[in-house]
Every structure is written in C-alpha cells, then in structure tokens.
Amino acid sequence: MLMQLNGVGVANVTFEPACRNNWHIHYGEKGGGQILLVTGGRGWYQEWGKEAQVLHAGDVVAIPVGVKHWHGAAKDSWFAHIAIEVPGENTSNEWLEPVSEEEYKKLK
C-alpha cells in the first residue's frame, strides 16, 4: 500500500521467498530517489554492474536518482521493507526487465 504524506510516498512492502521486483530506475530533478528501511527477513539489493548486497532487518539503503537496481527476498526467506520515495521535481519510475533466473540463482 502506497501512502502519500506531505508529498512523501511511503509503502510497506513484503516479498514472499524468492520474490523480487524487476530492474528499475527512479528519476527526478532537484531530489528524488528512494530509501529502503528493512524491517524483516533477509533480502537482496543490487545496482546494475555491481555485486548484490544481502539485507537484514535494520539495514538502510539510499538509492540515488538514475541508478538501475532491483530488490527482493532471498530464496529461503520472507523480506519486508518500508520504501520511501524521496520528494523531488519531475519524479518518475521506469520499470525494466526482470532479474534473470540465472543471475538470481547465483545468490546465496
């Protein structure tokens, strides 16, 4: 569920085991981007061209504007986070291709 609070989008997101979103990019002028506050389980965050990072409750990820990335659950764990859309001018998201099964299966 996405809620708007004074122009800030906040969503409580839960992924079942092995569930993840597609690669995507947050755009914006003078601000924008996304912050993830991990609240439970074990999951992954990966930026294009970089190694995936394991995430646990209490971790925080600041995702800058223009960075192609994905996030989601580990194969064997539920994963939950609060997603905060950083306010900015002319913000938008571009949803891209799925994370390949081959790449995802390499994650431990």
Kinemage of the C-alpha trace (Angstrom):
@kinemage 1
@onewidth
@group {chain A} dominant
@subgroup {mainchain}
@vectorlist {calphas} color= white
{ca met a 1} P 0.000 0.000 0.000
{ca leu a 2} L 1.421 3.387 -1.008
{ca met a 3} L 0.540 6.324 1.172
{ca gln a 4} L 1.292 9.980 0.459
{ca leu a 5} L 2.278 12.080 3.465
{ca asn a 6} L 3.152 15.710 2.731
{ca gly a 7} L 4.401 14.754 -0.733
{ca val a 8} L 6.448 11.778 0.506
{ca gly a 9} L 5.384 8.367 -0.822
{ca val a 10} L 5.677 5.635 1.814
{ca ala a 11} L 4.962 1.945 1.192
{ca asn a 12} L 5.166 -1.097 3.453
{ca val a 13} L 6.344 -3.856 1.093
{ca thr a 14} L 6.531 -7.605 1.797
{ca phe a 15} L 8.077 -10.158 -0.567
{ca glu a 16} L 7.486 -13.908 -0.198
{ca pro a 17} L 10.571 -16.130 -0.541
{ca ala a 18} L 12.277 -15.775 -3.968
{ca cys a 19} L 10.024 -12.853 -4.952
{ca arg a 20} L 11.717 -9.759 -6.333
{ca asn a 21} L 10.868 -6.758 -8.431
{ca asn a 22} L 12.189 -6.007 -11.906
{ca trp a 23} L 15.178 -3.832 -12.584
{ca his a 24} L 14.023 -0.233 -12.354
{ca ile a 25} L 15.218 3.366 -12.199
{ca his a 26} L 13.926 6.308 -10.160
{ca tyr a 27} L 14.208 9.635 -11.941
{ca gly a 28} L 13.918 13.151 -10.617
{ca glu a 29} L 15.160 16.697 -10.834
{ca lys a 30} L 16.224 18.510 -7.658
{ca gly a 31} L 15.667 15.497 -5.432
{ca gly a 32} L 14.080 12.143 -5.992
{ca gly a 33} L 15.360 8.620 -5.455
{ca gln a 34} L 14.288 6.067 -2.885
{ca ile a 35} L 15.160 4.945 0.642
{ca leu a 36} L 14.589 1.368 1.840
{ca leu a 37} L 14.263 0.677 5.580
{ca val a 38} L 14.498 -3.096 6.042
{ca thr a 39} L 12.056 -4.307 8.708
{ca gly a 40} L 12.236 -8.092 8.489
{ca gly a 41} L 13.581 -11.220 6.863
{ca arg a 42} L 16.523 -11.498 4.511
{ca gly a 43} L 16.700 -9.998 1.052
{ca trp a 44} L 18.836 -8.538 -1.679
{ca tyr a 45} L 19.595 -5.163 -3.223
{ca gln a 46} L 21.650 -4.855 -6.401
{ca glu a 47} L 22.738 -1.966 -8.588
{ca trp a 48} L 23.444 -2.592 -12.260
{ca gly a 49} L 27.063 -3.671 -12.785
{ca lys a 50} L 27.701 -4.297 -9.071
{ca glu a 51} L 27.521 -7.296 -6.742
{ca ala a 52} L 24.242 -7.891 -4.896
{ca gln a 53} L 24.148 -6.892 -1.212
{ca val a 54} L 22.393 -9.039 1.384
{ca leu a 55} L 19.914 -7.123 3.545
{ca his a 56} L 18.623 -7.808 7.078
{ca ala a 57} L 16.261 -6.030 9.474
{ca gly a 58} L 17.723 -2.667 10.460
{ca asp a 59} L 19.603 -2.103 7.188
{ca val a 60} L 19.002 1.108 5.249
{ca val a 61} L 19.615 1.594 1.528
{ca ala a 62} L 19.692 5.059 -0.067
{ca ile a 63} L 19.098 4.732 -3.809
{ca pro a 64} L 20.178 7.758 -5.832
{ca val a 65} L 18.304 9.104 -8.826
{ca gly a 66} L 19.228 7.420 -12.107
{ca val a 67} L 20.607 4.166 -10.624
{ca lys a 68} L 19.284 0.974 -12.223
{ca his a 69} L 18.586 -1.545 -9.441
{ca trp a 70} L 16.314 -4.234 -8.010
{ca his a 71} L 15.424 -5.529 -4.549
{ca gly a 72} L 13.586 -8.534 -3.184
{ca ala a 73} L 13.592 -11.600 -0.959
{ca ala a 74} L 16.200 -14.302 -0.558
{ca lys a 75} L 15.213 -17.733 -1.889
{ca asp a 76} L 14.510 -19.072 1.596
{ca ser a 77} L 13.165 -16.046 3.491
{ca trp a 78} L 10.331 -13.576 3.567
{ca phe a 79} L 11.571 -9.997 3.235
{ca ala a 80} L 9.943 -6.730 4.278
{ca his a 81} L 10.906 -3.087 3.934
{ca ile a 82} L 9.471 0.381 4.103
{ca ala a 83} L 10.045 2.144 0.769
{ca ile a 84} L 10.226 5.928 0.918
{ca glu a 85} L 10.018 7.909 -2.314
{ca val a 86} L 12.254 10.953 -1.858
{ca pro a 87} L 10.393 14.090 -2.946
{ca gly a 88} L 11.700 15.990 -5.930
{ca glu a 89} L 10.692 17.758 -9.085
{ca asn a 90} L 9.535 15.750 -12.106
{ca thr a 91} L 9.973 12.381 -10.369
{ca ser a 92} L 9.068 9.124 -12.080
{ca asn a 93} L 9.971 5.439 -12.165
{ca glu a 94} L 10.908 3.349 -15.166
{ca trp a 95} L 10.246 -0.394 -14.832
{ca leu a 96} L 12.596 -2.545 -16.881
{ca glu a 97} L 13.386 -6.218 -17.494
{ca pro a 98} L 13.054 -8.961 -14.865
{ca val a 99} L 16.090 -10.120 -12.907
{ca ser a 100} L 17.149 -13.266 -14.765
{ca glu a 101} L 16.634 -16.632 -13.072
{ca glu a 102} L 20.260 -17.477 -13.890
{ca glu a 103} L 21.610 -14.415 -12.039
{ca tyr a 104} L 19.191 -14.758 -9.124
{ca lys a 105} L 20.035 -18.435 -8.568
{ca lys a 106} L 23.732 -17.480 -8.084
{ca leu a 107} L 22.849 -15.514 -4.935
{ca lys a 108} L 23.361 -17.297 -1.628
